[in-house]
Amino acid sequence: MNQQHTGGLNCASSATTPSYTAIVTTDGGHVQRGGERIQQQSRPALHVFGHRRSAEKQPSFKTVHFGPDLEHVRYFSSADKPLTIDTSSSFVSKDPLLDERITNQQVASSPQWEIFTPNFPDEDSTRKSMDVRVQRLYFSSRRMALYVLIVVANLAFEKSIICRFTRDYWKTVSEAPAQYYRAPISRNGQNYYKFVVGIRLFDADELDSSPLFFCVRYIVNGQEYWDDNSGVNFEVDFRRKLH
C-alpha cells in the first residue's frame, strides 16, 4: 500500500511493539491478538476511607476555598457512587467539546495546532449501516489531545471498543479503550451507542513531524468488527495555525 495513505500497514493486522499514550481509563486486563500482547491501562479501584465517630468528640467543620486556577471538573456515573474521585491525568470528560469551551480562555502560549483529515470518508448510508464507525474527530489544542467519536450498533450488553493508532507508520502501536459517551439513538429498528476515545499527544513541538494513523475495533458476541476506513486507515495531519 501507499505509505502516504495507509501508514504502511493495515492496522488490524500490524505486528508491533506497543507504546502507551492513551488518556482514558478502563478496567484492568490484557488484549491478546495474533501473538501480540498489549497491556491496557488499568483504573485504580475505588477505596472507602473513613472512621467511626467518637461519642465524646463533637464534629468540627471547616470551610475551604480554592482559586479558580485550581478547580478541575470531573464527571462520574451515579451508579459508581465513588467515595473518592480519581485524580490521575488520564481522565477524559464525557463532553470534551463542552469542556473545551469552558476552559478555552486558559490556552497556553505554546504553539497552536489544527488537524486535517485528508482521507476521512463521507457519512453516507453505507457507513451509517456499519456495526462500528468513526463518526467525527475533535482536537483540543489546549489539552493536546485528539478525541475520536465512535458509533456502534448495540448488538449485546457486553462490548469492547478500542482505538489502535500509531505515530511512526506502525513500527509501534498503542491502543486506547473507549468510554461511553452519549445515550443511544435508533435507526431502522437498531439502537446505536456513542463512545469516545481520547489520545494524549506529548510531542507538542513536533506534531507535524509525522501523521497519526488509526482504526477502531469493536468486539461483541465473540465477533470482531473494524472500521479501518476501507483498509486504508484514518490519517490525521497536524499543522501549526497561522496567526
C-alpha positions as CSV (number, residue, x, y, z in Angstrom):
1,M,0.0,0.0,0.0
2,N,1.0,3.5,-0.5
3,Q,2.5,4.6,2.8
4,Q,1.3,8.1,2.5
5,H,-2.4,7.0,2.7
6,T,-2.3,3.9,4.9
7,G,0.6,4.4,7.2
8,G,2.4,1.4,5.7
9,L,0.1,-1.4,7.0
10,N,-3.4,-2.3,7.7
11,C,-3.7,-1.5,11.4
12,A,-5.9,-4.5,12.0
13,S,-3.0,-6.9,11.3
14,S,0.2,-4.9,12.1
15,A,2.7,-6.7,14.3
16,T,4.4,-4.1,16.5
17,T,5.9,-3.2,19.8
18,P,3.3,-1.4,21.9
19,S,3.7,2.1,23.4
20,Y,1.2,3.8,25.7
21,T,-0.2,7.3,25.2
22,A,-3.9,6.7,25.9
23,I,-5.5,9.1,28.3
24,V,-8.6,7.2,29.1
25,T,-9.0,4.5,31.8
26,T,-10.6,1.1,31.8
27,D,-10.9,-2.0,33.9
28,G,-7.6,-3.9,34.2
29,G,-6.8,-6.6,31.7
30,H,-4.8,-7.5,28.6
31,V,-5.6,-7.9,25.0
32,Q,-4.1,-10.9,23.2
33,R,-4.2,-10.9,19.4
34,G,-2.1,-12.8,16.9
35,G,0.8,-13.3,19.3
36,E,0.8,-9.6,20.2
37,R,0.3,-8.8,23.8
38,I,-0.8,-5.3,24.5
39,Q,-1.4,-4.2,28.1
40,Q,-4.2,-1.8,28.7
41,Q,-4.1,0.8,31.3
42,S,-5.9,0.0,34.5
43,R,-8.1,2.2,36.6
44,P,-7.4,2.1,40.3
45,A,-10.2,0.6,42.4
46,L,-12.3,2.9,44.5
47,H,-11.5,2.7,48.1
48,V,-13.6,3.6,51.2
49,F,-11.8,5.8,53.7
50,G,-13.4,6.6,57.0
51,H,-13.5,6.1,60.7
52,R,-16.0,5.6,63.5
53,R,-17.1,8.9,65.0
54,S,-16.3,9.1,68.7
55,A,-19.2,9.8,71.0
56,E,-17.0,12.1,73.2
57,K,-15.9,14.4,70.4
58,Q,-18.1,16.9,68.7
59,P,-17.6,17.2,64.9
60,S,-15.8,20.3,63.7
61,F,-16.4,21.9,60.3
62,K,-14.1,23.9,58.1
63,T,-14.6,25.9,55.0
64,V,-12.0,25.7,52.3
65,H,-11.9,27.9,49.2
66,F,-9.9,27.1,46.1
67,G,-8.7,29.5,43.5
68,P,-10.3,29.2,40.0
69,D,-7.0,28.0,38.6
70,L,-7.1,25.0,40.9
71,E,-10.5,23.9,40.0
72,H,-11.0,20.7,37.9
73,V,-14.4,19.4,37.0
74,R,-14.9,15.6,36.9
75,Y,-17.9,13.6,35.8
76,F,-18.9,10.2,37.1
77,S,-21.8,7.9,36.8
78,S,-24.3,7.8,39.7
79,A,-24.1,4.0,39.5
80,D,-20.5,4.1,40.6
81,K,-21.2,6.1,43.8
82,P,-17.5,6.8,44.4
83,L,-16.3,7.9,47.8
84,T,-13.0,9.1,46.3
85,I,-12.5,10.5,42.8
86,D,-9.6,9.5,40.7
87,T,-7.1,12.4,40.4
88,S,-5.0,11.0,37.6
89,S,-4.3,13.0,34.5
90,S,-5.9,10.2,32.4
91,F,-9.4,11.5,32.8
92,V,-11.5,12.2,29.7
93,S,-14.5,14.4,30.0
94,K,-17.8,12.9,28.9
95,D,-18.3,16.0,26.8
96,P,-14.9,17.2,25.5
97,L,-16.5,19.8,23.4
98,L,-18.2,21.4,26.4
99,D,-15.0,21.0,28.5
100,E,-13.0,22.9,25.8
101,R,-15.5,25.8,25.6
102,I,-15.4,26.2,29.4
103,T,-11.7,26.4,29.6
104,N,-10.6,27.9,26.3
105,Q,-9.6,31.1,28.0
106,Q,-6.8,29.2,29.7
107,V,-5.0,28.2,26.5
108,A,-1.2,28.2,27.0
109,S,1.2,30.2,24.9
110,S,2.6,27.0,23.3
111,P,2.3,26.5,19.6
112,Q,-1.3,26.3,18.4
113,W,-2.2,23.4,16.2
114,E,-5.1,22.3,13.9
115,I,-5.8,19.0,12.3
116,F,-6.5,17.9,8.7
117,T,-8.1,14.6,7.7
118,P,-7.2,14.0,4.0
119,N,-9.0,10.7,3.7
120,F,-11.9,11.0,6.1
121,P,-14.9,9.3,4.4
122,D,-18.3,10.8,3.8
123,E,-21.1,9.9,6.2
124,D,-23.2,8.1,3.6
125,S,-25.8,5.4,4.1
126,T,-23.3,2.6,3.7
127,R,-21.2,3.9,6.6
128,K,-24.3,4.7,8.7
129,S,-25.3,1.0,8.5
130,M,-21.9,-0.3,9.7
131,D,-21.8,-2.0,13.1
132,V,-18.9,0.3,14.1
133,R,-17.8,3.5,12.5
134,V,-15.8,6.6,13.3
135,Q,-18.2,9.5,13.2
136,R,-16.0,12.5,13.8
137,L,-12.8,13.8,15.3
138,Y,-12.1,16.7,17.6
139,F,-8.7,18.1,18.5
140,S,-8.2,20.1,21.7
141,S,-5.2,22.3,21.3
142,R,-5.3,23.3,25.0
143,R,-5.3,19.7,26.2
144,M,-3.1,18.5,23.3
145,A,-5.5,15.6,22.8
146,L,-7.3,14.1,19.9
147,Y,-10.8,12.8,20.6
148,V,-12.3,10.1,18.4
149,L,-16.1,9.8,18.5
150,I,-17.3,6.3,17.6
151,V,-20.8,4.9,16.9
152,V,-21.5,1.2,17.5
153,A,-24.6,-1.0,16.9
154,N,-26.0,-2.3,20.2
155,L,-25.6,-6.0,19.4
156,A,-25.2,-7.1,23.1
157,F,-24.8,-5.6,26.5
158,E,-21.2,-6.5,26.9
159,K,-19.0,-4.8,24.3
160,S,-15.4,-3.7,23.9
161,I,-14.3,-0.8,21.7
162,I,-10.6,0.2,21.2
163,C,-8.8,2.7,19.0
164,R,-5.5,1.4,17.6
165,F,-3.1,4.1,16.5
166,T,0.5,4.9,15.5
167,R,2.7,7.9,15.1
168,D,5.6,6.1,13.3
169,Y,3.9,4.2,10.4
170,W,3.0,1.1,12.6
171,K,6.6,0.5,13.9
172,T,4.9,0.8,17.3
173,V,1.3,0.7,18.2
174,S,-0.8,2.0,21.0
175,E,-4.4,1.0,22.0
176,A,-6.8,3.3,23.8
177,P,-10.1,1.9,25.1
178,A,-13.3,3.8,24.5
179,Q,-15.7,5.3,27.1
180,Y,-19.4,5.5,26.9
181,Y,-20.3,9.0,25.7
182,R,-24.0,9.6,24.7
183,A,-27.4,8.0,25.0
184,P,-28.4,5.6,22.3
185,I,-30.1,6.6,19.0
186,S,-32.3,4.4,16.9
187,R,-32.1,3.9,13.1
188,N,-34.2,1.4,11.1
189,G,-35.0,-0.5,14.3
190,Q,-31.4,-0.8,15.5
191,N,-30.0,1.1,18.5
192,Y,-26.6,2.7,18.3
193,Y,-24.4,3.9,21.1
194,K,-21.8,6.6,21.0
195,F,-18.3,6.2,22.6
196,V,-15.3,8.4,22.8
197,V,-11.6,7.8,22.8
198,G,-9.0,10.4,24.0
199,I,-5.4,10.3,22.8
200,R,-2.9,12.4,24.6
201,L,-0.2,13.9,22.3
202,F,3.0,14.6,24.2
203,D,5.4,15.9,21.4
204,A,3.8,19.3,21.3
205,D,6.7,20.9,19.3
206,E,6.9,18.1,16.7
207,L,3.3,17.2,15.9
208,D,3.9,18.0,12.3
209,S,6.8,15.6,12.0
210,S,4.6,12.7,11.1
211,P,0.8,11.9,10.7
212,L,-1.2,9.8,13.1
213,F,-2.9,6.8,11.7
214,F,-5.7,4.9,13.4
215,C,-8.5,2.4,13.1
216,V,-11.2,1.2,15.5
217,R,-12.1,-2.4,16.7
218,Y,-15.4,-3.5,18.1
219,I,-15.7,-6.8,19.9
220,V,-19.2,-8.1,20.7
221,N,-20.7,-11.6,20.9
222,G,-17.3,-13.1,20.3
223,Q,-17.1,-11.3,16.9
224,E,-14.7,-8.6,15.7
225,Y,-15.8,-5.6,13.7
226,W,-13.4,-3.0,12.3
227,D,-13.6,0.5,10.9
228,D,-10.3,0.9,9.2
229,N,-11.6,3.3,6.5
230,S,-12.0,0.6,3.9
231,G,-8.5,-0.8,4.5
232,V,-6.5,2.5,4.2
233,N,-6.9,3.6,7.9
234,F,-7.7,7.1,9.1
235,E,-5.0,9.7,8.6
236,V,-4.7,12.8,10.8
237,D,-2.2,15.5,9.9
238,F,-1.2,18.3,12.3
239,R,-0.3,21.8,11.2
240,R,0.6,25.0,13.1
241,K,-2.1,27.6,13.0
242,L,-1.1,30.8,11.1
243,H,-1.5,33.9,13.2
